[in-house]
């Protein structure tokens, strides 16, 4: 597949950053091991290199503090002098908690590691070997989480505080401005230091010096208190409940429940933690007015009402309630964070792009980060927001392909900023591709003869054809509105629904009436599209499809309806629709696959608008990735299968240009003569919840 070369590039970056024991974020700027980076990196490795994935987390957890805290940096003695602050500044040994032989920082980061450990197991080719790893890491993960609930849980309600912006992972996010500004730099002493990051990276893309003075003030406070949590809690001006940190913790608690079940341990404690933190985040950090989760300043006892991408991460791990998730969806799919179909905008910027202090090139004050999009992508999928998830999926794939595997990206131009060859950008790109473009399911059942799927022995005279068509349309529309929401189809609920039972009777009466040719024009086109899509649903249910329509060899040719005395397969209905010569039609025929467009009822009165929207959704999905920088268009194999509609490359480019929302891409397609087409594998997995 054409994406293989980009997978190879991503693997090469991880190879470059691999030390033999762990992977640095980037050899160009970050020469040590970082906490949550290693969690994300291990997830990427789990797709193709089990041994490295295990080593990544093993190396990190070997440096776990005696009280359970997992430090945000584990320093490599051979690379000292290349980064600030390093061990001589942290003086973490004052805590008496650093394990012998290790040098670490004195803070932590979002605990993605339980989730990562479960992914290593799930993706492992040898489950018994992976289970041994789980047995080793499980007590260490429990110890880490126990640290949070014993020492960072001031109200004993499951909300865990962070005490430094670096612990959030979003260092200079606007979320922290109001809290940090309480540190009056004219009244406090800050030890001398010399930054190294802004000597390597453009200072315009990094935190300001005044931010660093406050960061270092906090570090100095920690070391003066010998990293004793109780003393720090009393003195630190920065005590904050972060919705992203707590949501990632909840997701890892959920993973610990599953890990415990796999290795035969008692899962009551992580289950209790999961429900406690989930409830606390839902009840305390959600703004009903703004429809987003906010951080909470524990000292001033108020929400920090700054809208960042962290406010959407409670979708990850199922932290948001269903009601909150729906409200989050409407916020995330707004002009504030790049709406579906919005021109020239990649999703999701890290900060509300309508704010005056938004900066598309400055670290955590506006750019796009692959890991945050990845977290929210999985959250959207979990709640069934398929189309918006695909919007993020396209961003995660397209940005590295077009601009390289950078640390962060401009949400308008796509330009990569920060350091290049960034490990988690590469690792999560790999994970997403393996998850999205899975191997096509192999056929399991071969049909040796035609099967008629709408005969039930009914020989009773039926009502007039117009009434039959009307009944079909009415009940099929009801099925779609109730059981095909957010881009997924709930086949189980359809099978049990009264509407489906009624439709069985309706389509059985097609035996006697030529509903296919009864109407013409848009009425016929709309009816045939809806008929095709219902036939797919009907066949999936009756043939007991588990994973893919590819389980049946002959799904599109040998499963048929008898209509007006003639037998029609799905391919026969498709051929009938070809007579209209409408290039949008193939995109409206949902084949029961993950790569298909979202299922819609096609109303003949609004057919032009509906077909345009279906085509636009497909063209702006991950099924089409335009790479002007390499004179290349990556498109779904779907176009190749519909060469009757798209006989030349120009046909394809003209069609894409009509529906693409990005002006620069449209101009590229219209004004270039030597564009290469490469085909992306089609995902045949079932489009179910």
N, C-alpha and C positions, 0 to 999 in steps of 0.2 A: 504494500500500500504506500502511497506517496508520503504519508506522514511518517513513515519509517525513518527517513533521513533526519527528520527533526527529533524523533525519539533517540536516534544515534547521537545527535548533537547534544541533547540533554544528558545522555549517559556519559559522554566525553567530559562534560563540565563536572559531573559528579566524580569522575575518575581524576580529574585535575585537582579537585579539592579534597580528595581522599588522602588521609595520612597513613593509612594502614590499620588504624584503630577507630577512627571517626572521620567525619567530613566537616571541614571548616565552611562557614557560609560563603566565603570567597577569599582566595589567596591574595587578592588585590587590596583588601581592606580589613578583613576580619581573620586574623591568624590563629584563633583559638576555637574551642568548642562552645557553641551556644545552646542553651537549654531547649527552647521550643523549636529552634531550627532543626535540631537533631530529631525531634519527634516527627516533624513534617518530612524530613529527609528519609527517615526510616520507612515511612509509608510509601514513598517513591521506590526505595530499594526493594520493598516487599513484593513488588510486581515482577522483579526479574533476578534479584540476588538476595536470597534468604540469609546467607551468611553475613553479608554486610549489614543488612537490616538489624540483625541480632547484635552484631558488634557495636553498631551505632548507639543503641540504647544501653548495652552492657557497659560500654566505656563511660557513658554519662552517669549511670547509676552507681558505678564504682566510686564516684566522687560525692555521693549523697552524704549530707551532714548527719551526725549522730542523732539529731533530733528529728530527722526525716526530711528536712528542707533540701530541695534540689537546687543547687546554685545556678544562677543564670549564665555564668561563664566558668568553664574549667580551663585553666591556663596551661599552655604548652611551654615548658621551660626553654625549649630550643628557639622559640619565637618571641621571647620577651624583648621589649624595647620598640615594638612595632605598633603598639596600640595604647590608648589611654582611656580609663584608668586600668592599671595592672596590679599584680599582687602587692607590690610595695605601698600602693596607695590604699587598697582595700583593707589590708592588715586583718584579713578574716581569721587568722590564727588566734586573735584575741578572744574569739568566741569559745575556744576550747572544743569546738564541734567539728572542725574540718578533719576528715580522715587522714591518717598518716600518709605522706608521700604525694599529697595533692595540694595544689594552689588554686583557690577559687575566689569568686566575688562573694559578697555578703547579702545578696538578694536573690529572688527567684523569678520565674516567668510563668505564663499560662500553662497549666498542666495538661497538655495534649497527650501525654505519654501512655495513659491507660488505653485511650482510643487507638493510639499507634500500635501498641502491643497486640491488641485484638486483631488489627488489620494484618499484622505480620502472620498471625495464626491463620486467618481466613484465606490469605493469599499463598500460604506455604504449600509446596508440592508434597511435602512429607509431614503429615499432621502429627504423627507421634513425636517427631523431632521438635516440631514447633510447640507441642504440649510441654516438653521438658523445659523449653525456654520460658513458657508461661509460669511453670512451677517455680522457676528461679526468680522471675521479676515480680510476681504477684505480691509477695510479702513486702517488697520494697515500695511498690505502688501504694499498698495499704498504709505503709509508714508515712509516705509523702502526704497522702490525703488526711491521715490522722493528725499530722502536723498542722495542716490548715484548720481543721475543726477544733483542735485543742488550743492553738496559739493565735489564730487569725480570725476568730469567730466571736467578736466581743459581745454580741447580744444572744449568742447561743441559738441562733435561728437559721444557721446555714449560709448566711452571707459572709463571705470571706473578704477581708480588706487587703489592699495593696498599700505599700508605704513609700513607693518611689515610682515615678512615671515609667522607668525602665522595666518595672515588673509587669506593666500592662502589655509590653511589647510595642506600644504605640508612643514612642518616646516624647515627641514634641507636639502631640495632638492638641488641638484647641480645647479639648476637654479639660486639660490640666491648667490652662492659663489662670483661671480665677483662683485656684488653690495655690499655685506657685507664686502668684503675685503677692500673696500674704507674707512671703519671705522678703522683707525689706532689706535689700542688699546694702543700703547705707547704714544699717544698724547691726549687721551680723558680720562675723569674720569668716572669710572663705580662704582656705589654704591655697597657696600658689599651685597652679597646674598649667600644663601646656598641651593643648589639643593636638591630635594628629589627623583626625578624620577630615577636617577642612583644609588640610594641606594636600590631600590626595583627591578629594571630591570638591567640585565647585561649591564654595561657601553658600551660594544662593540656594543650593539644594539641601542644605543641612540645617540643624538647629542653630539659633543665634547664640552668641557668647553669653548673653544674660541668662539664657536657658541653662547653659552649662554651669554657670556660677551657682544656680539654685540646685541643679543635680548634684554638684560636688558638695554643696552645703549639707545636703541630706546624707550623702555617703559619710561625710566627716562626723555628723551626728551619730550615725550607726556605730562607727568604730569607737567613738568616745564612750559609747554605752556598751562596748564589748559585745555588740550584737545580741544583747539580752532583750527579748521581745517585749517584755512587760515595761521596761524602761523606755524603749523606743516608742511604744504605743502612747505613753504619757507625754513624751516630749515632741514627737514629730508633728509638724504642721501639715503633713500630707498623710491622711488616713482616709482612704477612698474605697467604696464598693464599686467595682468595675463590672458592667454587665457582660462584657466579653470574657473576662477572666472567670467569672462565676459560671457562665454558660459552658465554657470549655471544661471546667471542673465537673459540672453535672454530666456532660457527655462522657467523660472518662469514668465517672461513677457508674454510669449505665454500662460502660464496657467492662468494668470490674465485676459487675453482676454476672455478665455472660462468661467472663474468664473463670470466675469461681465455679460456675456450673460445669465448664469444660474440664477443669482439673479436680472437681469433687470437693471444693471448699464451701464453707458456709457463706452465703452471699447476703445475709441479713444486714450487715453493717453498711456496705456500699449502697444497698438498696435504700436504706434509711437515709443515708447522705443524699442520694439522688433526689428523693422526694422532698427532703427538707430544703435543699438549695433551690430546686425548681420552684417550689412554692414561694420561697422568700424573694426570688428574682421577680416572679410574676406579680406578687403583692406589693413590692416596695420600689421597684425600679421602672415600672411602666408608666408613661404619661398618657392618660386618656385624652388629653387636650392635643398633644403633638403626635400621637400614634407612633411612638418609638420608645425604646428603653434608654434611660439616661444613667450616667454614673451618679453616685451619691457622695457628697462631702460629709463625712461622719462628724467632723469637728463643728461645722456650721449647721449640721442637721438639715440639709436641703439637697434636692436634686440639682445636678449641674446640667442645665438645660442647653446643651450644645449638641447639635445633631451630627453624629459621625456614623460611619459604617459599623462601629462597635455596637450600636443600638439595634442592629439587625441580627447579630450573632446568636441571640437567644432562640432563633429558629434551629440552630445547630444543637443536636442532642434532645430536641423536643421540649425545650424549656418554656417557650411561649405557649399560652393557651390557644385553642383553636380560634377564639374570637380575636385575641391579640395578633395571631399570625395573619389573619385576614386584613387587619388594620395595618400591620407592618408591610404587607404586600402592596397595598395602595400607596404607602409612603415610599417604599423602595422603588416602585415603578412610577416615579414622578419625575418632573424636570429637575428636581433637587439632586437626584442621584442617577441620571441618565435613564430616560423612559424607553420602553420598547418602541422602536420606530423613530426615535429622536435622531435627528441628523447630526453626524460628525461628533459622536459622543460614545466613548467606551464606558462600560459599567464594571464595577461600581467605584466611583471615586471615594476616597476615604473620608471626605468632609463635604458637607452640603455645598454644592458648587454655586449656589445663588448668594452665598454670604460674601460680604465685602472683603474679608480677610482670607478668602479661599485662594490658595496658590497651587496651581496644577503641577509645579515642579519642585515643591519643597517637602520632602520627607513625609511626615504623617499629617500634613496640613492641606492635603488635596489630591495627591497622586493616587493611582491605582496600585494596589498590592495584590499579587497573585494569591497569597495565603488567605487573605481576608475574603476575597471573591470565592475561593475554594470552600471556605467554611460556610459562607452564606449560600453558595450553590447547593451544598449538601442539605442545608436547612430547608431551602425552597423545595427540593426534591422530596424531602421527608413529609412536607405538608401538602404535596401534590401540585405545587405551582410549576408545572412542567415547562410552560413557555418562557417564564421569567428565568427559570433555571438554565434553559438553553441560551438565553441572552447572556448570562454570565459565563456559561461554558464557552461560547464563541469568543468572548474577551480573553479568557484564560488560554485558549489555543492560539488565537490570532496574534496577540501582542508579542509573545516570544518568537513565533514564526516570522513575523514581519520585522521586528526591531531587535531581536536578540534576547537572551535570558538575563535581563537586568534585574536590579533590586526592586525598582518601582517604575511606574510609567505615567506619562501625561495622559489624562483622560480625554483630551481633545485631539491631540496630534499623534498620540501613541509613542512618542519618543521615550526611549529608556533613560532613566536617571540612576544616580547612585553608582554602585559598583557593578561591573559586568560579571558574567559567569557566576550568577548567584544561585546557590545550591537549592534553596527551597522552590525557586521559580522553576528550576529544571525538574526537581523531584515531583512536584505536584502536577506539572505538565504531563509527565510520564503516567502518574496515577490516573489522571483524567482520561487520557487517551486509552489506556488499558480498560478503563471502566466504560468508556463511551463506544469505542469501536471494537467491540468484542468479536471473537471468531463466530462466523455464521453457524447457527445450529445445523447439524446434519439431519437429513431426512430419516425418519424412523419407520414410517408406515407407507407402503406403496399400494396404491389403488389399482387393481387390475381391471376394474370396470367402473362405469359411471354410477354415481349415487345420486338419486333424486332426493332433495332435502326438504321439499315442501309438499309432500304427499301424505295424507293421513286417511285415505279411503273415503274422503268426503265426496259424495256424488249428488248432493242436494243442490238444486238450482240456487244460484246466488243473485245478489242484488246487482244493480246496474254498474257498469265499469266506472263511471265517474264517482259513485259512492265508494267503491272499492279503493280507488286511488286516494280519495279524501280520507278514508279511514286509515289507510297505511301511513299517509303523511302525518296525520294527527298523532297517532300513537308512537311513530318513530321520533317525531319531534319531542314528545314527552320523555322518551327514553334518553335522548341525548341531553336534554336539559337537566335530568335528574342523575344520570349515571355516567356521563362523559364530561366531567368538569375538569378544568385546569389542564387539559391536554391528555389526560389518562382516561382509560375506560375500565369501569368496574364490572367485569363480565359476570362475577358471582351474583351481584345484586340484580343485574339485568335478568339473569336466568330465573331468579326467584320472583321477579316483579310481575304484577298483573298485566302490565302493558305488553310484556314479551309474550305472555300466554295468549293475549288477544291477537297479537300480530301473527302467532302461529296459525291461528284460524284464518286470518286475513290472507296471508300468503298462500295458504293451501287452496284458496278460491281462485288464485291466479291461474290454476290449471285450466280453468274454463274461459278466462278472459284475456285477451291480448293487450294487457296494460302497457306493454313496451311500446307499441306503435299507435296507441289510441290518441295520444296528444302529439303536438309538434312544437317546434321553436323552444323558447325558454322553459315552457312547462314540461316538455319532454326531457330536456337536458337536466333540469332540476330533479325530476322524478327518477331518472336513470342513475344519477349520482347517489341519491338517497337509497335507491334499491341496491346498488352495488355495496354501499357501506353497511346496510343492514344484512345483506347476504354474508359479508365477512364476519360480522358479529355472530350471526346464526350458525355459521359453519364452525367458528371457534368453540362455541358452546356445545354444539351437538357432537363434534369430533373430539371433545375433551382435550383441547390443546393445552399443554402445560407451560411451554416456554416460547414457542414460535410456530407460525403457520408452516414453516419448513419441515415440521414433523410429519406433514402429509405430502407425499410426492404425488402431485396432482391436485393440490388445494385449489389452484386457479383454473384448472381445466376439466377435472372429472367430478367435482362436486357441483351440482346443478339445481336450478329451479325449473319446474315445468310451467310454462306460461303460454296460455292460449294454444295448447297442443304442441308447442315447440320447447326443446330443452335449451336452457341458457346457463353457461358457466360464467364465472367472473370475467374471464377473457372475452367471452362473447358480448357481455354488457359493455366492456371497455371498447371493443371494436365498434359497437353501435354508437358509442359516444364520439368516436373518432370522426364520424361523419360530420360533426359540427365544426371540425377544424379549429377548435379553441384550445390554445396551448396551456391554458390554466387548468383545464379539466383533469389531467393526470395528477396534479397536486391535490385535488379535492378527493381523489379516490384513496381512502385510508385503508391500507393493506393489513391493518392489525399489527403494525410494526412500530418500534420506537423511533425510527427515522421518518415515519409518516407525519404529515401535518396533523394538527389537532382536529379531532372529529367535530364537524358542524352540521347542523341541518341546513340544507340549501333551499331557501324559499324562492320560488320562481319570480316573485314580485321584487326581490332585492338581489337577484342572482349576480348581476354585474359587480355590485359592491362586495358581496360575499366572496366571489371567486378572486377578485383583486386582493382582498385581505388574506385569503389562503395562500396565494402566490407570494405575496409580500412576506408573510410569516416564514415560509420555507426559504426564500432567498436570503433573508436576514437571520437565518438560524445557522448552527454549526455545519449544516449540509453544504454551505457555500462559504469558502474562505478566499478572499481576494488578496493577493500579495503583489502590489504594484512594484515594490522594490526589487522583485525578482521576475517581473513580467510573467507572472504565473497566476492561474486561477485553479484552486482546489475545489472540485465539485463532486457531489454525490454521484455514485454509479447510476442513480435514478435517471439522469439525463441520457446516459448511454442506452438504457433500456427503452427510452421513448424517442428513439431516433426518427420515428415517423413524424413526430412533431418538431424535432430539432435535428434536421438533416445536415446542417453545417455548423461550424464553430460560431459563425456570425449570428445564426439563429439563437444560439445559447447566450452569447454576449448581449445581444439586443434585448432578450427577455430579462436577463439579470439586471441590465442597466435601467430598465423600466421600473423595477421594483426595489432596487437597492436604495437605502436611505442615506448613504454616505456620498456626498457630492464629489469628493475626490476620486472615489472608486468608480463612480459613474463616468466621470471624465476619462479616466484611465481606460475603461472598457470601450468607450466610443472613439477614442483618438489613437489607439495603438493597433498596429497591424500584426505584430509578432508575439501575441500572447500564447503561452503554453497552457494546455489543459491537462490537469492530472486528476485522477478519480479517487475519491474517498470511499472506503468500504461502507456499505449500507448496513445499518443495524436492524437485523431481522427479529430481535427479541420482542416479545409481546408488549403492546402499549397499555399495559394494565397498571393499576395503582401498586 
